[in-house]
Amino acid sequence: LHYPLRRQRQMCIRDSFITEEIWQKLGAQNQVDLLHNSPLLISAHWPQANPRSQNTKLESQVQIWQEIIQQIRNLKNELDLLAKTPLSCQLVIADGELADFFAASTALTQHLTPLKTLTISSTPPQSGSSQTIEFAHREIQASLQFKIDFDPKTRLQSIKQEIAEIQALLEKTARLLADPNFSTKAPQAVINKETQKQKDLQIKKSILEKQISYYEKITL
């Protein structure tokens, strides 16, 4: 136990000198801390980005890219699709520079989502697949295609049944929490447990209701 801690302290001490050396090599003489009148990193202010070195357009493109990845992940979770479910996506992007950015990031996007295929286009996708979900995000129109190994109509009925069961539990829990005998006599730990149970059921119901809206689209 003592050896790892001692080794960690030694690394911290060593790394502080290495960091200071890098700071000096990067031109610390031009970054003198006016408050302490010292060019040392240990007393320097947090560095500020040079506005002339910032690429706001690229930053905006990265932001949109991250949001699209999160949107696809959210859809996959809301649809309750297995990790092995093959997903394909077509992104319709009118902005040429933004389209080029997404095209250059195709491999990384496929890895992070994950997607089997990703197509960048300037024209709307052709509809026809019954297992397609479309969504719009900022100036991007997306079409997410997937293949499922179950009957969507059967899954839809199953989800509706589960929502009905959750609703019954919610009503039961609400009656229990509203009962004066329970709220005055039950231990606080038990009340907290039932309150948390109610919140968890509400979250689960909300997720299932989103799944219904998606499965209703693909069963039309």
C-alpha positions as CSV (number, residue, x, y, z in Angstrom):
1,L,0.0,0.0,0.0
2,H,2.8,2.4,0.9
3,Y,4.9,1.8,-2.2
4,P,2.2,2.9,-4.7
5,L,1.5,6.0,-2.7
6,R,5.2,6.9,-2.4
7,R,5.6,6.2,-6.1
8,Q,2.6,8.4,-6.9
9,R,4.1,11.3,-4.9
10,Q,7.4,10.9,-6.7
11,M,5.6,11.1,-10.1
12,C,3.8,14.2,-9.0
13,I,7.0,15.9,-8.0
14,R,8.8,14.8,-11.2
15,D,5.8,15.8,-13.5
16,S,5.6,19.3,-12.0
17,F,9.2,19.9,-13.1
18,I,8.5,18.4,-16.6
19,T,5.4,20.6,-16.9
20,E,7.4,23.7,-15.9
21,E,10.1,22.9,-18.5
22,I,7.5,22.6,-21.2
23,W,6.0,25.9,-20.2
24,Q,9.3,27.6,-20.5
25,K,10.0,26.1,-23.9
26,L,6.6,27.3,-25.1
27,G,7.6,30.9,-24.5
28,A,6.8,31.7,-20.9
29,Q,8.8,34.9,-21.1
30,N,5.9,36.3,-23.1
31,Q,3.4,35.1,-20.6
32,V,4.7,36.9,-17.5
33,D,2.1,37.0,-14.7
34,L,1.7,40.7,-13.9
35,L,0.3,40.0,-10.5
36,H,3.3,38.0,-9.3
37,N,5.8,39.4,-11.8
38,S,6.9,35.9,-12.5
39,P,7.1,33.8,-15.7
40,L,6.7,30.5,-13.7
41,L,3.8,28.3,-14.5
42,I,3.0,27.7,-10.8
43,S,2.1,31.4,-10.4
44,A,0.7,32.1,-13.9
45,H,-3.0,32.8,-14.7
46,W,-5.0,30.2,-16.6
47,P,-4.1,30.7,-20.3
48,Q,-6.5,32.5,-22.5
49,A,-7.2,31.5,-26.1
50,N,-5.9,33.9,-28.7
51,P,-9.0,35.1,-30.7
52,R,-6.9,35.2,-33.8
53,S,-6.1,31.5,-33.4
54,Q,-9.8,30.5,-32.9
55,N,-11.8,28.9,-35.7
56,T,-15.4,29.6,-34.8
57,K,-16.8,28.0,-37.9
58,L,-14.9,24.7,-37.1
59,E,-16.0,24.9,-33.5
60,S,-19.6,25.2,-34.7
61,Q,-19.2,22.3,-37.0
62,V,-17.8,20.1,-34.2
63,Q,-20.7,21.2,-31.9
64,I,-23.3,20.1,-34.5
65,W,-21.4,16.9,-35.2
66,Q,-21.5,16.0,-31.4
67,E,-25.2,16.8,-31.2
68,I,-26.0,14.5,-34.2
69,I,-24.1,11.7,-32.6
70,Q,-25.9,12.2,-29.3
71,Q,-29.3,12.3,-31.2
72,I,-28.6,9.0,-32.9
73,R,-27.5,7.4,-29.6
74,N,-30.7,8.7,-27.9
75,L,-32.9,7.3,-30.7
76,K,-31.2,3.9,-30.4
77,N,-31.8,3.8,-26.6
78,E,-35.4,5.0,-26.9
79,L,-36.1,2.4,-29.5
80,D,-34.6,-0.2,-27.2
81,L,-32.5,-1.6,-30.0
82,L,-29.8,-4.1,-29.2
83,A,-26.1,-3.1,-29.5
84,K,-25.7,-5.6,-32.4
85,T,-28.6,-4.1,-34.4
86,P,-27.2,-2.8,-37.7
87,L,-28.0,0.9,-38.2
88,S,-27.6,2.9,-41.3
89,C,-28.0,6.7,-41.5
90,Q,-28.3,9.2,-44.3
91,L,-27.6,12.9,-43.4
92,V,-28.9,15.5,-45.8
93,I,-26.7,18.6,-45.4
94,A,-27.1,21.6,-47.7
95,D,-24.1,23.5,-46.4
96,G,-21.1,22.4,-48.4
97,E,-18.5,23.0,-45.8
98,L,-20.5,21.3,-43.1
99,A,-21.1,18.3,-45.5
100,D,-17.3,18.1,-46.1
101,F,-16.7,18.1,-42.3
102,F,-19.1,15.2,-41.8
103,A,-17.7,13.3,-44.8
104,A,-14.2,13.6,-43.3
105,S,-15.5,12.4,-39.9
106,T,-17.5,9.4,-41.3
107,A,-15.3,6.7,-39.8
108,L,-15.2,8.3,-36.4
109,T,-19.0,8.9,-36.5
110,Q,-19.6,5.3,-37.3
111,H,-17.5,4.2,-34.5
112,L,-19.0,6.5,-31.9
113,T,-22.7,5.9,-32.8
114,P,-22.2,3.1,-33.8
115,L,-23.5,2.9,-37.4
116,K,-23.0,0.2,-40.0
117,T,-23.1,2.8,-42.8
118,L,-23.2,6.6,-43.0
119,T,-24.1,8.5,-46.1
120,I,-23.8,12.2,-46.6
121,S,-26.0,13.7,-49.2
122,S,-27.4,17.0,-50.4
123,T,-30.8,15.5,-51.5
124,P,-33.6,14.1,-49.3
125,P,-33.5,10.4,-48.7
126,Q,-35.9,8.1,-50.6
127,S,-38.6,6.8,-48.3
128,G,-39.9,3.3,-48.6
129,S,-38.4,1.3,-45.7
130,S,-40.9,0.6,-43.0
131,Q,-38.1,0.6,-40.5
132,T,-37.0,4.2,-40.9
133,I,-37.0,7.0,-38.4
134,E,-36.5,10.5,-39.7
135,F,-35.5,13.5,-37.5
136,A,-34.2,17.0,-38.1
137,H,-31.5,18.8,-36.1
138,R,-30.6,22.4,-36.9
139,E,-30.0,22.5,-40.7
140,I,-29.5,18.7,-41.0
141,Q,-32.2,16.2,-42.0
142,A,-31.4,12.7,-41.0
143,S,-32.9,9.3,-41.9
144,L,-32.1,6.4,-39.6
145,Q,-32.7,2.9,-41.1
146,F,-32.4,-0.3,-39.1
147,K,-33.3,-4.0,-39.4
148,I,-35.0,-5.7,-36.5
149,D,-35.5,-9.4,-35.9
150,F,-39.0,-9.0,-34.2
151,D,-42.4,-8.0,-35.3
152,P,-42.9,-4.3,-34.6
153,K,-46.7,-4.7,-34.1
154,T,-46.0,-7.4,-31.4
155,R,-43.5,-5.1,-29.7
156,L,-46.0,-2.3,-29.9
157,Q,-48.6,-4.3,-28.1
158,S,-46.1,-5.4,-25.5
159,I,-45.0,-1.8,-24.8
160,K,-48.7,-0.7,-24.4
161,Q,-49.3,-3.6,-22.0
162,E,-46.2,-2.6,-20.0
163,I,-47.3,1.0,-19.8
164,A,-50.7,-0.1,-18.5
165,E,-49.0,-2.1,-15.7
166,I,-46.7,0.8,-14.8
167,Q,-49.8,3.1,-14.7
168,A,-51.5,0.8,-12.3
169,L,-48.4,0.8,-10.1
170,L,-48.2,4.6,-10.2
171,E,-51.8,4.9,-9.1
172,K,-51.2,2.4,-6.3
173,T,-48.1,4.3,-5.1
174,A,-49.8,7.7,-5.4
175,R,-52.7,6.4,-3.1
176,L,-50.2,5.1,-0.7
177,L,-48.2,8.3,-0.5
178,A,-51.4,10.3,-0.1
179,D,-52.6,8.1,2.8
180,P,-52.3,10.1,6.0
181,N,-51.8,6.9,8.0
182,F,-48.8,6.0,5.8
183,S,-47.2,9.4,5.8
184,T,-47.5,9.8,9.6
185,K,-46.7,6.3,10.8
186,A,-44.2,4.9,8.2
187,P,-40.5,5.4,8.8
188,Q,-39.0,8.2,6.6
189,A,-36.7,5.6,4.9
190,V,-39.8,3.7,3.7
191,I,-41.5,6.9,2.5
192,N,-38.4,7.9,0.6
193,K,-38.2,4.5,-1.0
194,E,-41.8,4.7,-2.2
195,T,-41.2,8.3,-3.5
196,Q,-38.2,7.2,-5.5
197,K,-40.1,4.2,-6.8
198,Q,-42.7,6.6,-8.1
199,K,-40.1,8.7,-9.8
200,D,-38.5,5.7,-11.4
201,L,-41.8,4.4,-12.7
202,Q,-42.6,7.8,-14.2
203,I,-39.2,7.9,-16.0
204,K,-39.7,4.3,-17.4
205,K,-43.3,5.2,-18.5
206,S,-41.9,8.3,-20.4
207,I,-39.3,6.2,-22.2
208,L,-41.9,3.6,-23.2
209,E,-44.3,6.3,-24.5
210,K,-41.5,7.6,-26.8
211,Q,-41.0,4.0,-28.0
212,I,-44.7,3.8,-28.9
213,S,-44.4,6.9,-31.1
214,Y,-41.5,5.4,-33.0
215,Y,-43.0,2.0,-33.4
216,E,-46.3,3.4,-34.6
217,K,-44.3,5.2,-37.4
218,I,-42.6,2.0,-38.6
219,T,-45.8,-0.1,-38.4
220,L,-47.8,2.2,-40.6
